[in-house]
């Protein structure tokens, strides 16, 4: 199958798709328009083959070390997915058992995250952690607005305090919902938000502080208990009572199993809400997330809608409406399948591979670790500054692509943007054998680059990775 026409975004934008004659059936076209509807029908086998062949051009998901998103589940999960893909999560009256299973899942998470009174906790599934973050931020904003208006004060200048290393979904939240973002800059001394000089950023208009359990750039945890202590001190001196939302996109499904003694969740009274990505270390296919509030007091009731025209009167709090219910069932399957012992074993194996890889990479001459994978199974490194080289981490990233590996290189966030790092996300499915193959390809690539007498040419279609 081939494309014809002018170059496209990948280099060969065609006006039509040519079919291999073996794919087409008698009476079917052998050339199809690329950007308009075909004039006639085709057999399902032909349509399948076209889409199947297009998808082959994507990278190998198992070798994609840039993404946090899960790429593998067991055959039983695949079977369950196929059986339930037609369920609409919003139709709770039509699919009451799926709705019941959704509640079971968030209640299980409430117990996992130490909600002080599980019967008063409340939660919901979402399309992913980005929607979950939006809902957590909206609850903080609305609660702040109610308190300000009750006190007879203006409620039109809300701000949200967070690290400059937050994921882009928080920038979107502030943009879409008209909240001033206040970014606490990272530095060599403070690579994460740790409470340092937090008093310079919060005021009476602060709706909350975001703490990240697994910074996207490096994989490091932000010390939620330390941030909470800083806010305690601020309240003691100013009277400001500021809540914390924990963005646990990755770490909220790692810390309970690998660092159970770490206090980051609802054990801290300032933590009002927590989100996570089920399709990351929750071990479910995309897209599914969860967001929970420690009690119904933290989720203003006027944000919850009750929809009657679907046949019932079920409450809903979401940015989306219709969305798949299958992933919720997959989450319940995984909770049942693994239990605490299974999750602990899977996450520990993943972390062990991350720590092994980071240790071996640290032994290579050019590199210095920024993080080592001992928090979430994600680590990053930078080039040492003690020697002149003709190559950069972008060159190494491009060379590893020739071996099939996607290992991104990118600048750190504002105030550290002159520092470029390379990052590996270790997910379930990247075992020791693949890790050894990756290390060998890194060693071979470094040896090749070190032998160059001049900088390597930039690939003609190179694009920088960004979050």
C-alpha positions in Angstrom: 0.0 0.0 0.0 1.4 3.4 -0.9 0.5 7.1 -0.7 0.6 9.5 -3.6 0.8 13.3 -3.7 2.7 16.0 -1.9 4.8 15.7 1.3 2.8 15.4 4.6 3.7 15.9 8.2 5.8 12.8 8.2 7.4 13.6 4.9 5.0 12.1 2.3 1.6 13.6 2.5 -0.4 12.0 -0.2 -3.7 12.8 -1.8 -4.7 9.2 -2.1 -3.9 5.7 -0.8 -3.1 2.9 -3.3 -4.2 -0.6 -2.4 -2.3 -3.7 -3.1 -4.5 -5.6 -5.6 -4.4 -8.6 -3.3 -6.2 -6.6 -0.6 -9.1 -5.3 -2.8 -12.0 -7.4 -3.7 -13.8 -7.4 -7.1 -15.7 -4.2 -7.5 -13.7 -2.3 -5.0 -11.5 0.7 -5.8 -7.8 0.3 -5.7 -7.1 4.0 -5.0 -8.8 5.9 -2.2 -8.9 9.6 -1.3 -6.9 10.4 1.8 -8.7 13.5 3.1 -12.3 12.9 1.9 -14.9 10.2 2.2 -14.6 7.3 -0.3 -17.5 7.3 -2.7 -18.5 3.7 -2.1 -18.3 1.0 0.6 -15.6 -1.6 0.9 -15.5 -5.0 2.6 -14.5 -5.0 6.3 -11.4 -7.1 5.6 -10.1 -4.4 3.2 -10.7 -1.5 5.6 -9.1 -3.6 8.4 -6.0 -4.2 6.2 -5.6 -0.5 5.4 -5.8 0.6 9.0 -3.6 -2.3 10.2 -0.9 -1.4 7.7 -1.0 2.3 8.7 -0.6 1.4 12.4 2.5 -0.7 11.7 4.3 2.5 11.0 4.1 3.5 14.7 7.0 2.7 17.0 7.2 -0.4 19.1 5.3 0.4 22.3 7.5 -1.9 24.4 10.6 0.0 23.4 8.9 3.4 24.0 10.7 4.6 27.2 9.3 8.1 27.0 5.7 7.3 27.9 4.2 6.6 31.3 1.2 5.0 29.8 0.7 1.3 30.1 1.0 -0.8 26.9 0.4 -4.3 28.1 -2.3 -6.3 29.9 -3.0 -10.0 30.2 -5.1 -11.9 27.6 -8.0 -12.2 30.1 -8.0 -8.4 30.4 -8.0 -8.1 26.6 -10.9 -10.4 26.5 -12.8 -8.5 29.1 -12.1 -5.3 27.3 -13.5 -6.6 24.0 -16.6 -7.9 25.8 -17.4 -4.5 27.5 -16.1 -1.9 25.1 -19.7 -0.9 24.3 -20.6 0.2 27.8 -21.0 4.0 28.4 -19.8 5.0 31.8 -22.3 7.9 32.0 -25.3 5.6 31.5 -25.3 4.5 35.2 -29.0 3.6 35.2 -28.6 1.4 32.1 -25.3 -0.1 33.4 -25.8 -0.2 37.2 -23.2 -2.9 37.8 -20.5 -1.0 36.0 -21.5 2.0 38.2 -21.3 -0.1 41.3 -17.9 -1.4 40.3 -16.7 2.2 39.7 -17.7 3.0 43.3 -16.0 -0.1 44.6 -12.7 1.0 42.9 -12.6 4.5 44.3 -13.6 3.2 47.8 -10.7 0.7 47.5 -8.4 3.7 46.7 -9.8 5.7 49.6 -8.8 2.9 51.9 -5.4 2.5 50.2 -4.8 6.3 50.6 -5.8 6.3 54.3 -9.0 8.4 54.1 -9.8 9.1 57.8 -13.5 8.2 57.4 -14.0 6.1 54.3 -17.7 6.5 54.5 -17.3 10.2 54.1 -14.8 10.1 51.3 -16.0 10.7 47.7 -14.4 10.0 44.3 -15.0 9.4 40.7 -13.3 7.9 37.6 -12.1 10.1 34.8 -10.7 9.8 31.3 -7.2 10.2 32.7 -5.2 12.1 35.4 -5.5 15.4 33.4 -9.3 15.4 33.8 -8.8 14.3 37.4 -6.5 17.3 38.0 -9.0 19.7 36.5 -11.7 18.4 38.8 -9.4 18.6 41.8 -8.5 22.2 40.9 -12.1 23.1 40.3 -13.1 21.9 43.8 -10.3 23.9 45.3 -11.4 27.0 43.4 -15.1 26.7 44.2 -14.5 26.0 47.9 -12.3 29.1 48.1 -15.0 31.2 46.3 -17.7 30.0 48.7 -15.5 30.9 51.7 -14.6 34.3 50.3 -18.2 35.3 49.6 -19.4 34.1 52.9 -16.8 36.4 54.5 -18.0 39.3 52.3 -14.7 39.4 50.4 -14.1 39.5 46.6 -13.6 36.1 44.9 -12.3 37.1 41.5 -8.5 36.7 41.8 -7.8 33.1 42.6 -4.2 31.7 42.4 -2.7 28.2 42.6 0.8 27.6 43.8 2.9 24.8 42.3 6.4 23.9 41.2 7.6 25.1 37.8 8.1 21.4 37.0 4.4 20.6 37.0 2.8 18.6 34.2 1.2 20.8 31.5 -2.3 19.8 32.6 -2.0 22.3 35.5 -1.1 25.1 33.1 -4.2 24.1 31.1 -6.3 24.2 34.3 -5.1 27.7 35.2 -5.7 28.9 31.6 -9.1 27.3 31.1 -10.5 28.1 34.5 -9.0 31.6 35.0 -6.7 30.9 37.9 -3.4 32.7 38.3 -0.6 30.2 38.2 2.2 30.9 40.7 5.2 28.8 39.9 7.8 28.1 42.6 11.1 27.8 40.5 13.2 24.7 40.7 17.0 25.0 41.2 20.0 22.8 41.8 19.4 23.1 45.5 15.6 22.6 45.3 14.9 20.3 42.4 11.3 19.9 43.6 8.7 21.9 45.5 9.8 21.3 49.2 8.2 24.2 51.1 11.2 26.5 50.8 10.1 30.1 50.8 6.5 29.0 50.2 5.3 32.0 52.2 6.5 34.2 49.3 3.9 32.7 47.0 0.7 32.1 49.0 -1.8 34.8 50.1 -5.5 35.1 50.9 -6.3 34.4 47.2 -4.5 31.1 47.1 -7.0 28.3 46.4 -4.4 25.5 47.1 -0.9 24.1 46.6 -0.2 21.3 44.2 2.3 18.6 45.4 3.5 16.1 42.9 4.2 12.4 43.7 6.5 11.8 40.8 7.7 14.9 38.9 7.4 14.2 35.2 10.9 15.5 34.4 12.8 13.4 36.9 10.5 11.0 38.6 11.2 12.4 42.1 8.6 12.8 44.8 7.8 16.2 46.2 7.9 15.9 50.1 4.2 16.4 50.8 4.6 16.2 54.6 7.3 18.9 54.4 5.0 21.2 52.2 2.2 20.6 54.7 4.5 21.6 57.6 5.4 24.8 55.8 1.7 25.6 55.3 1.2 24.9 59.1 3.8 27.5 59.9 2.2 30.0 57.4 -1.2 29.4 59.0 0.2 30.0 62.5 1.7 33.3 61.4 -1.0 34.6 59.0 -4.2 32.6 59.7 -4.3 31.3 56.1 -5.6 27.8 55.9 -4.5 26.4 52.6 -5.3 23.0 51.2 -3.1 20.6 49.3 -4.0 18.7 46.2 -1.7 15.7 45.5 -1.0 15.0 41.9 -0.3 11.3 42.3 -0.5 10.5 38.6 2.2 7.9 39.0 3.3 7.9 42.6 -0.1 7.3 44.2 0.0 3.8 42.8 3.6 3.2 43.8 4.1 4.7 47.2 1.4 2.7 49.0 3.1 -0.5 48.0 6.8 0.3 47.9 7.0 3.1 50.5 4.1 2.4 52.8 5.6 4.4 55.7 5.8 7.6 53.6 3.2 10.1 54.7 1.9 11.9 51.6 -1.8 11.0 51.4 -4.9 11.6 53.5 -2.9 10.9 56.7 -1.9 14.6 56.3 -5.0 16.7 57.3 -4.1 19.4 54.7 -4.4 16.9 51.8 -7.9 17.6 50.5 -7.8 15.6 47.3 -5.6 13.1 45.3 -5.6 12.0 41.7 -3.9 9.2 39.9 -3.6 7.7 36.4 -5.0 4.2 36.3 -3.4 3.9 32.9 0.1 4.5 34.3 1.2 2.5 37.3 -2.5 1.5 38.0 -1.6 -1.0 35.2 -4.7 -0.4 33.0 -4.9 0.5 29.3 -5.6 4.2 28.6 -7.6 6.2 29.3 -8.6 6.0 32.9 -7.9 8.2 36.0 -9.2 8.6 39.5 -9.7 11.6 41.8 -10.8 11.4 45.4 -11.6 13.9 48.2 -11.0 13.1 51.8 -14.6 14.0 52.6 -17.7 15.4 51.0 -16.9 18.7 52.7 -14.0 19.2 50.2 -16.2 18.8 47.2 -18.8 21.6 46.9 -22.2 20.1 46.1 -22.9 22.8 43.4 -20.2 21.1 41.2 -22.2 17.8 41.1 -24.9 17.4 38.5 -27.8 15.1 38.6 -29.0 13.9 35.2 -32.5 12.5 34.9 -33.1 12.1 31.2 -31.0 8.9 31.0 -33.6 7.1 33.1 -32.3 7.7 36.6 -31.1 10.5 39.0 -27.4 9.6 39.3 -24.9 12.3 40.4 -22.0 13.0 38.1 -18.9 15.3 38.4 -16.9 15.2 35.2 -15.7 17.4 32.3 -16.6 14.6 29.8 -20.0 13.0 29.4 -20.1 9.8 27.4 -16.9 7.8 27.8 -15.9 4.1 28.0 -16.8 2.0 31.0 -14.6 -0.9 30.0 -11.4 0.6 31.6 -13.2 0.9 34.9 -13.9 -2.8 34.7 -10.3 -3.4 33.8 -9.2 -1.5 36.9 -11.4 -3.7 39.1 -10.0 -6.8 37.3 -6.5 -5.7 38.1 -7.3 -4.9 41.7 -8.8 -8.4 42.1 -6.1 -10.1 40.1 -3.1 -8.6 41.9 -4.3 -7.5 45.4 -1.8 -5.8 47.6 0.8 -8.6 47.3 0.6 -8.6 43.5 0.8 -4.8 43.1 3.8 -4.8 45.5 5.6 -7.5 43.5 4.9 -5.8 40.1 5.9 -2.3 41.3 9.0 -3.6 43.1 10.2 -5.5 40.0 9.7 -2.4 37.9 11.6 -0.2 40.4 14.4 -2.8 40.6 14.9 -2.6 36.9 14.9 1.2 37.1 17.5 1.3 39.9 19.6 -1.3 38.0 19.5 0.7 34.8 20.3 4.0 36.5 23.2 2.5 38.4 24.7 1.1 35.2 24.3 4.3 33.3 25.9 6.3 36.2 29.0 4.1 35.7 29.3 5.2 32.1 31.8 8.1 31.9 29.8 10.9 30.4 26.7 10.8 32.6 25.6 12.2 36.0 22.3 11.1 37.5 19.6 13.6 38.3 17.4 10.9 39.8 17.8 7.2 40.3 14.4 5.6 40.0 14.0 4.9 43.7 10.8 6.9 44.0 8.7 6.0 41.0 10.5 3.8 38.4 11.6 6.8 36.4 15.1 8.3 36.3 17.0 11.0 34.4 20.6 11.9 33.8 22.6 14.7 32.3 26.0 15.0 30.7 28.9 15.7 33.0 30.4 19.2 32.7 33.9 18.1 33.2 34.9 17.3 29.6 34.4 18.8 26.1 32.4 16.6 23.7 31.3 16.9 20.1 27.8 15.5 20.9 24.8 16.1 23.1 22.0 14.1 24.7 19.8 14.9 21.7 22.4 13.2 19.5 22.3 10.1 21.8 18.5 10.1 21.7 18.5 10.2 17.9 21.1 7.4 17.7 19.1 5.2 20.1 16.1 5.6 17.8 18.1 3.7 15.1 18.1 0.8 17.5 14.3 1.1 18.1 14.5 2.8 21.5 12.6 6.0 22.3 14.6 7.7 25.0 13.8 11.4 25.1 16.2 14.3 25.8 14.7 17.6 26.8 15.5 20.8 28.8 14.5 21.1 32.4 11.7 23.6 33.3 12.1 27.3 33.8 15.1 28.5 35.8 16.9 25.3 34.9 16.2 25.3 31.2 19.9 25.4 30.3 20.2 21.9 31.7 19.3 19.1 29.2 18.4 15.7 30.7 17.5 12.3 29.3 14.8 10.2 30.9 13.8 6.6 31.0 10.3 5.4 32.2 10.4 1.8 33.3 7.0 0.2 33.0 5.7 -3.3 33.6 7.0 -5.3 30.6 10.6 -3.9 30.5 12.4 -6.7 32.2 16.1 -7.3 32.9 16.8 -8.9 29.5 15.4 -5.9 27.6 17.3 -3.6 30.1 20.6 -5.3 29.3 19.9 -4.9 25.6 19.2 -1.2 26.1 22.4 -0.8 28.1 24.4 -2.4 25.3 22.9 -0.1 22.7 23.7 2.9 24.9 27.3 1.8 25.4 27.7 1.2 21.6 26.1 4.6 20.8 28.3 6.5 23.3 31.4 4.8 21.9 30.4 5.8 18.4 29.7 9.4 19.4 32.9 9.7 21.4 34.9 8.6 18.4 33.6 11.5 16.2 36.0 14.3 15.6 33.2 16.8 14.7 29.6 17.1 15.9 27.2 14.8 14.2 24.7 16.4 11.7 21.2 17.0 13.0 18.6 14.5 11.6 16.6 16.3 8.9 13.3 15.6 10.6 14.4 15.9 14.2 11.9 17.4 16.6 12.5 18.1 20.3 10.7 16.1 22.9 8.6 18.2 25.2 6.1 17.7 28.0 
